[in-house]
Amino acid sequence: MEKKKRSSGEDFRYKLLSGATTGAITTICLQPLDVVKTQLQLATVTTAQRPQGGGFSNIASILRNVYSTQGVRGFWMGLSPSMIRTVPGIALYLSSVESVRSKWNISAQKADVANITIGALCRTGVSIALLPFTVVKTRVESARFGYTGVGHALSTMYKHEGFKSLFRGGSMTLLRDVPFSGMYLFWAGVFKEKLEAKDGSTKSFIAGILAGSVASILTQPFDVTKTMIQATTNQSITTASAMSIMLKTPSLIMSGIWPRLLRRSVVASLNWTLFEKLQVWMASQKD
């Protein structure tokens, strides 16, 4: 019996649902790495600005501090805004990339350039739309604000800091996320061609880890600057001043690199691997 071909609308819904499920799984599992990364970056900045002021400047001390002050639940600070931001964000991003890829007639010779372009374009729209939740996520993870929930955070920011506060660090967020997505798709394609693993899923996962690592390192300065800007209500901390601090203290550039490198590379790789498998599974269930 011939299988019924799915409509383009139904196909997009499969991709959207697969992306949302993937985003939820990776966000819940790896949120602690984001908490450690954010606090480590801010602690390093504080130590650099006030060398005698103490602070928690390494991963072990951050872990001890979070556990002693917040308990185990502290490692999932910021999970709510992270879920609100990441689940629809990943769903929209992955489904958009796959939809654009399927509609564009991309030759093998132009695949690398196409991957960079598609990744960058799709990430730009998603990042701008969800930026307010990115700001809230960073602030909650910093443990410097007494927000009781996402709604309270957004209303407090709007009331006391104005509408612009919802988009603080927007330029740095785009400079981090857009190149990351473009570079990830580019390098994932390159590494897939080089790897000789027999299992397609294994090849995709390893290529994703390697591509995510390269993209994370190259976009690290923008991530640190973004954190500095978003985790404060001080209006004098602008993109220019944050970059100035970074240039005066080069050691800041790589602050929080290990938890970020682990999280971003694993998340990016898992997202695509799970996304592809879920699409196949959902299609088989429908058929």
N, C-alpha and C positions, 0 to 999 in steps of 0.2 A: 504494500500500500504506500503510495507516494506521500511524503511528509509535506504538510502545509507550510509554505514559506511565510516567515513572520513579516509583518508590515514594518516600515521604517519607524513608526511611532512606537510599536511594541518592542522593537529592537532597542530603541533608546531607553525605554522604561527598564528593560533588563539591565542595561549598562548602568543606569542611574541607581537601581536597587543594589547591584553588585558593588558599586563604588561606595554606597552608603554603609553597607554591611562591612566592607573592608575597612573603611575609615573608623567605624566604631570599635572594631576589634583592636586595631593597632593603637588607637588613642588611649583606650583603657589600659592596655598592657604596658605601654611605654611612657605614660604621663610622668612617672617618677623621674625619668631622665630629664624631662623639660624643667621640672621644679629645681633639680640640682643645678642644671645649666644656668637658669635665670639667676638663682641666688649666688652662684659662683661668679658670674660676670659682675653682678652688682657689688659683691664683696671685694673683688679685685679692684674695681673702680674706686671704692671707698678707701681701700688701703693705699692706692696710688696717690689719691688726693690728700689723705691724712695719714702718713706713714706711721705715726705714733698712736693712731686711733684704734689699733687692734683690728678685729674682724675675722671672718672665717674665709681663709684664702685658699683652701684646698678641698678636694672632694670628700675626704674622710671627715673633716671638721664640719662641713656642710651637712653630711649625713647624720652626724651626731647631734648637731643643733636642731635640725628638723625633727628628728625623733624625740629629743628631750623636750622640745617646746610644743610640738603638735601631735606627737604619737605617730603610729603607723599611717593614720589618715592624712597626716601632713604631706606625705609623698604624693597624694592625689589632689593637692590644692590646685585650683584652677581647672579641674576636670570638666565642670559644667560649661564654662565658656569655651573650653577646648573642644568639647563635643559639639557645641552649637556651631563653632567655627569650622572644625575639621570634617565632621560627617557630611554636611551638605557641600563643603568645599571640595573634599576628595571625590564625592559623588559627581558633582558638576564637572570637575576637572578631568577625571578619568573618562567619563562618558563623552565629554566634549572632544577630547583628544581622539578617542576611538571613532567618533562620528565624523570628525573632520578628515581623519585618515581614510576612512572608508569612502568618502565623497570625492576626495582629491585623487586624481590619477597620477600617483607619484612613481617616477621611474627609479630604478636602482641607483642610477648615477646621482640623482638629486635627493636621495633619502636622508642624508646627513643634514643638509641645509633645511629640508622640510621638517625634520624632527625638531631642530632648534626653533624654527619659526612657529610651528604648531604649539609646542610646549610653552613658549613665551606668550603667545597671543591668548591662549586659554587660561593661563595662570594670571595674567593681568586683570582680566575681568573679575575672576573669582576673588583675588586678593583685595581689590578695591571694595567690592560688595561686602566683604566680611571683616574689613579692617577694624570697626568698633569692637568686635569680639576679640580680636587679636590684642588690642590695647587692654581690655579687661583681663584677659588671660595672663598677660605679662604682669599686671599689677597684683592680681591675686596670688600668683606664684611667688612674687617677691616678698609676700607676708608683711608688707609695709602699709597696707590699707585695710580698713575694717569693714569692707563690703560684706553684706549678708547674702548677696545673691547677684546674679547677672543684671536683673532689672534694677536693683538698688544701685549697683555700680554705674550703670548707664545714666540713670536719673541724677545721681550725685555728681557725676562728671559734667553733665549738661548744666546743672544748676550752678555749680561753683566755678567751673572752668570754661563754660561755653561750648557751643556746637563743635568748634575746631578741635576740642580735646578728644572727641571721638575718633579723630583721624590723626592723632599725634604719631609722629614717626612714620607717616605714610610713605614718604619718598624712600626711606631706608628699607621699609618692608618690601616695596616693589623692587628695589635694587638687590634685595636678598632673594625673594621668591621667584621673580621672573627669570633672571639668569640661571638660577638653580634648576628650574623646570626645563629650560632649553638645553642646558648643559647635560642634565641627567638623561634626557631622551637621546641626545647625540652620543654620549659616551656609552650608554647602555647598548645602543646599536653597534658601536665599534667593538665593545667587549664581547658581545654575542657572536660576532663574526670570528673573533680570535679564539674563543674557547672551544674545546673539543669534547665537552661533556656529552654523553649519549642521550641522557634524559633532558628533554626540552625544559622542564620546570627547574631542574638543577642549574642548567645553563642560564636561564632567565634570572634566577635568584642570585647567583654569583655575580653575573654581569650587573645586576641592580645594586648589589653591595658596593662593588668597585666604582660604579658610576656615581652613586650617592656619596661616596667618600670624597671623590674628586670635586664634585659640585659643592659639598659642604665646606671643604677647605678654602676654595676660591671665593665663596660668599661669606666667610666667617666675619670679616671686618664690618660688614653691613648688619649682621645679626647683633654684634656687640653694641654698635651704635644705636640700633633700634631699641634694644633693651634699656640703654641709658636714658633715652628720650621718653619712652613710654612709661617707665617706672617712677616717674616723678611728676609733681604738680608745678614744679619750678619752671616758669615760663622762660627763664633765661637760658635754660638748657635746650638749645636748638640744634638742628642738624650741624650747623657750622661750628658751634661751641663743642659739641660732642666729638666731632671729627678732630678738632684742635686738641682736645684732651688725648685722643687716641694717638695723634702724631707726636705729642710730647712724651707719651709713655707707650712705646711700642709693645711692651709686654702685655698690654691690654688686648691687643689684636687677637691673640689666641686664647684668651680667658674663656673657660667653659667649652673648649674645643672637643674634649674627649666625650663627655656625655652627649654633646650635640652631634658629633661625628657618628657615634653609635646609634643614636636615635634616628637621625635623618637618613642614614644609609640603610638601616634595617627597615624603617617605615616605608621608604620609597620602594625598596625591593619587595617587601611583603605586599604592599598595596597593589603593585602590578601583578605579582604572582597569584595572590588570592583573587584579584579582580578577574584575571583570565580564567581561573579554575571555576569561579562562581558563575561566570557567564556560560561556560560549557555545561555545568550542572543544571542551571536554570533552564537552559535550552532543551536539555534531555528530559527534564521533568514535564515541560510543555509538550514535547513531541510524544 
